[in-house]
Amino acid sequence: MKCTKTLKLRVKDKHAAALGQQAKAVNFVWNYINELSSRAIKERGRFLSAFDIHPYTKGANKELGLHSQTLQCIAKEYVTRRVQFKKSRLNWRKSGGAKRSLGWIPINTGAAKWKYGQVFFNGHYYSVWDSYGLSQYQFRTASFNEDAQGRWYFNVVVEVDTQPSSGKASVGIDLGCKEAATDSNGDKVIGRQYRKLEQQLGIAQRANNKHRVKAIHAKIRNRRKDDLHKYSRQLVNNNAAIFVGNVNSLAMTKTKLAKSVLDAGWGMLKTMLEYKCAHAGVVFEEVNESYTTQTCSSCGDIPASSPKGRAGLRIREWTCSSCGATHDDRDINAAKNILAVGHGRLAVGIHLL
C-alpha cells in the first residue's frame, strides 16, 4: 500500500536572496487578493472562490517572477484560510519590519522536479541537502518555507510504501508537564526543554541579542521535536495499538500551567503518533482520561486514598485503601488505566483509520 509523506530538506543559503524576492512577490499577491475579496464582500455581498480570483491574477507571474501555478496556489490557500477563520479579511502578509511574515512560496503538483541533483522550479535550480534520496520520488505539492532564523527549507509531499509494524503489544500514554508523556510500560519523555535553557535565554533577552534569542528558541524546539520523534517511533515499532488521553491542551494554556503545557508539546506528539500509526497500520485512539489518575489500576476502584484535585498534584506515590496495591508512580498508574479504557473501546469496535 501507498501513503503520503512530507519530506523537509534544508536549502543551501546561497539561494536565500532569490527565494526572498519570490516570497515578497507572494506577499504582494496575497495582499492584493485580500483586498479584492474584502471589497467583493463589502460592495457586492459575494464571497469570491479560488476560481473567481484566477482571472484577476492571470499573467501577473511574468511581472512578479513567480510560477503561474503559484498564483493559483495562493488563491486556493487564501480561500481555505478565509473559510477556516470565518473572516471577510485576513491579516496582511508583511515583507519588512519587526513583525514581517516568514517567507512562503507554494508549489503546485508537478511544478517542481528533481534534475541533475537539484530541485528545479520556475526556471531555477536549488541545491538542497538531500538526506532522503529525492531522485526515487515523484513530487506532488510542495513549498519553500523560511524559519525565524532566515533559513529556507523545501517541503515536498511524496508517496511512500507503507511499512507495517511488527509489534503485537498495546500501550497507554498519560500526558503530563514534568514528564511530557508516560506510558504504561514505564517509559517516559522528560519535558521542560524550555527551562533547561531558560537562564541562557534570559541573558540573551536582557542583552537584546535577537540572533542569540532565535538560536536558543530553535535549539529548544529541535530538542523537543527530536525527543518526541524518537519516542513516537519506538512506540509505533513495538505496539499494535496505542491509546492516549484526550487532555484538552488549549484549555490548560489559559491556566497557570500554560508555560509547562506549551513546552510539553502534547499536540505535536499526538500528530506524530497519528500519522506514524496510519503509515504502519497501528491502531491509534484518543480515549477519555477522566478519573484515570484517581482510579487504582489493580482493582478499578476510586479509593479515598487516591490523589484528588489540584492539592493532589504533589502526591506522586500512593497506596490503594481498597486493595492495598502500592503505586510508586501516579503517571504510570494513569497510563495503565488509559490502556484499560482503550481495550474497552476495542471490545465494542472503533472507527477504521
KAJOUR-V466505 format. One record per backbone hydrogen bond with DSSP energy under -0.5 kcal/mol. CO is the residue of the C=O (numbers start at 1). NH is the residue of the N-H. E is the energy in kcal/mol with one decimal. If there is no record, write none. Layout:
CO:NH:E ; CO:NH:E
This chain:
1:162:-2.6 ; 3:160:-3.0 ; 5:7:-0.6 ; 5:158:-2.9 ; 7:9:-0.5 ; 7:156:-2.3 ; 9:154:-3.4 ; 10:129:-2.2 ; 12:15:-1.9 ; 13:16:-1.8 ; 15:19:-2.3 ; 16:20:-2.3 ; 17:21:-1.8 ; 18:22:-1.7 ; 19:23:-2.3 ; 20:24:-1.8 ; 21:25:-1.7 ; 22:26:-2.2 ; 23:27:-2.2 ; 24:28:-2.0 ; 25:29:-2.2 ; 26:30:-2.6 ; 27:31:-2.6 ; 28:32:-2.0 ; 29:33:-2.6 ; 30:34:-2.4 ; 31:35:-2.2 ; 32:36:-2.6 ; 33:37:-2.9 ; 34:38:-2.0 ; 35:39:-2.3 ; 36:40:-2.0 ; 37:41:-1.9 ; 38:42:-2.2 ; 39:43:-3.2 ; 40:44:-1.6 ; 40:45:-0.5 ; 40:46:-1.8 ; 41:45:-0.7 ; 46:48:-0.7 ; 49:53:-1.5 ; 50:54:-1.3 ; 51:55:-0.6 ; 53:56:-1.1 ; 53:57:-0.9 ; 54:57:-0.9 ; 54:58:-1.1 ; 57:60:-1.8 ; 59:62:-0.9 ; 59:63:-0.6 ; 60:64:-2.0 ; 61:65:-1.5 ; 61:66:-1.8 ; 67:70:-0.9 ; 67:71:-1.0 ; 68:72:-0.9 ; 69:73:-2.0 ; 70:74:-2.2 ; 71:75:-2.0 ; 72:76:-2.3 ; 73:77:-2.6 ; 74:78:-2.5 ; 75:79:-2.2 ; 76:80:-2.1 ; 77:81:-2.4 ; 78:82:-2.4 ; 79:83:-2.1 ; 80:84:-2.1 ; 81:85:-2.6 ; 82:86:-0.9 ; 82:87:-1.4 ; 92:94:-0.7 ; 94:101:-3.0 ; 97:100:-1.2 ; 103:146:-2.2 ; 105:144:-2.2 ; 107:142:-2.2 ; 108:111:-1.9 ; 111:122:-0.5 ; 113:115:-0.7 ; 113:120:-3.5 ; 115:118:-1.6 ; 118:115:-2.6 ; 118:120:-0.6 ; 119:121:-0.6 ; 119:126:-2.5 ; 120:113:-2.2 ; 121:124:-1.7 ; 124:121:-2.7 ; 126:119:-2.6 ; 127:12:-2.4 ; 128:130:-1.2 ; 129:131:-1.2 ; 133:136:-1.8 ; 134:137:-1.9 ; 137:139:-0.6 ; 140:110:-0.5 ; 141:157:-2.8 ; 142:107:-2.8 ; 143:155:-2.9 ; 144:105:-2.4 ; 145:153:-2.6 ; 147:150:-1.9 ; 151:147:-2.4 ; 152:11:-2.7 ; 153:145:-2.5 ; 153:155:-0.6 ; 154:9:-2.1 ; 154:156:-0.5 ; 155:143:-2.0 ; 156:7:-3.0 ; 157:140:-1.9 ; 158:5:-2.5 ; 160:3:-2.3 ; 162:164:-0.6 ; 169:240:-3.8 ; 169:241:-1.1 ; 171:243:-2.4 ; 172:184:-1.9 ; 173:245:-1.5 ; 174:182:-2.4 ; 178:180:-0.6 ; 178:191:-1.9 ; 179:176:-0.5 ; 180:176:-1.2 ; 181:189:-2.3 ; 182:174:-3.3 ; 183:186:-1.8 ; 187:183:-2.4 ; 188:190:-0.5 ; 189:180:-1.5 ; 189:181:-1.1 ; 192:196:-0.8 ; 193:197:-0.8 ; 194:197:-0.8 ; 195:198:-0.7 ; 197:201:-2.3 ; 198:202:-2.3 ; 199:203:-2.0 ; 200:204:-2.1 ; 201:205:-2.3 ; 202:206:-2.3 ; 203:207:-1.6 ; 204:209:-2.5 ; 205:208:-1.1 ; 208:210:-1.2 ; 209:213:-2.1 ; 210:214:-2.4 ; 211:215:-1.9 ; 212:216:-2.3 ; 213:217:-2.4 ; 214:218:-2.2 ; 215:219:-2.0 ; 216:220:-2.4 ; 217:221:-2.5 ; 218:222:-2.5 ; 219:223:-2.3 ; 220:224:-2.3 ; 221:225:-2.5 ; 222:226:-2.5 ; 223:227:-2.4 ; 224:228:-2.3 ; 225:229:-2.4 ; 226:230:-2.2 ; 227:231:-2.3 ; 228:232:-2.6 ; 229:233:-2.2 ; 230:234:-1.9 ; 231:235:-2.0 ; 232:236:-2.3 ; 233:237:-2.2 ; 234:238:-1.4 ; 235:239:-1.0 ; 238:168:-0.5 ; 238:169:-0.8 ; 240:283:-2.2 ; 241:171:-1.8 ; 242:285:-1.9 ; 243:173:-2.2 ; 244:287:-2.3 ; 245:247:-1.2 ; 247:249:-1.2 ; 248:252:-1.5 ; 249:253:-1.3 ; 251:254:-1.2 ; 252:255:-1.5 ; 255:258:-1.4 ; 257:261:-2.6 ; 258:262:-2.6 ; 259:263:-1.7 ; 260:264:-1.4 ; 261:265:-1.0 ; 261:266:-0.6 ; 265:269:-2.0 ; 266:270:-2.4 ; 267:271:-2.1 ; 268:272:-2.3 ; 269:273:-2.6 ; 270:274:-2.3 ; 271:275:-2.1 ; 272:276:-2.1 ; 273:277:-2.3 ; 274:278:-1.7 ; 275:279:-1.8 ; 276:280:-1.5 ; 277:281:-0.9 ; 277:282:-2.4 ; 279:163:-0.6 ; 280:165:-2.2 ; 283:242:-2.9 ; 285:244:-1.9 ; 285:287:-0.5 ; 287:246:-1.9 ; 289:292:-1.9 ; 291:295:-1.8 ; 296:300:-2.3 ; 301:296:-3.0 ; 301:303:-0.7 ; 303:306:-1.1 ; 308:312:-0.9 ; 309:312:-0.7 ; 310:313:-1.5 ; 311:314:-0.7 ; 312:315:-1.1 ; 314:316:-0.8 ; 316:330:-1.6 ; 318:327:-3.0 ; 320:324:-1.5 ; 325:320:-3.2 ; 326:328:-0.7 ; 327:318:-1.8 ; 329:333:-1.8 ; 330:334:-2.0 ; 331:335:-2.3 ; 332:336:-2.2 ; 333:337:-1.7 ; 334:338:-2.2 ; 335:339:-2.1 ; 336:340:-1.9 ; 337:341:-2.3 ; 338:342:-2.3 ; 339:343:-2.2 ; 340:344:-1.8 ; 341:345:-1.6 ; 342:346:-2.1 ; 343:347:-1.6 ; 344:348:-0.8 ; 345:349:-1.1
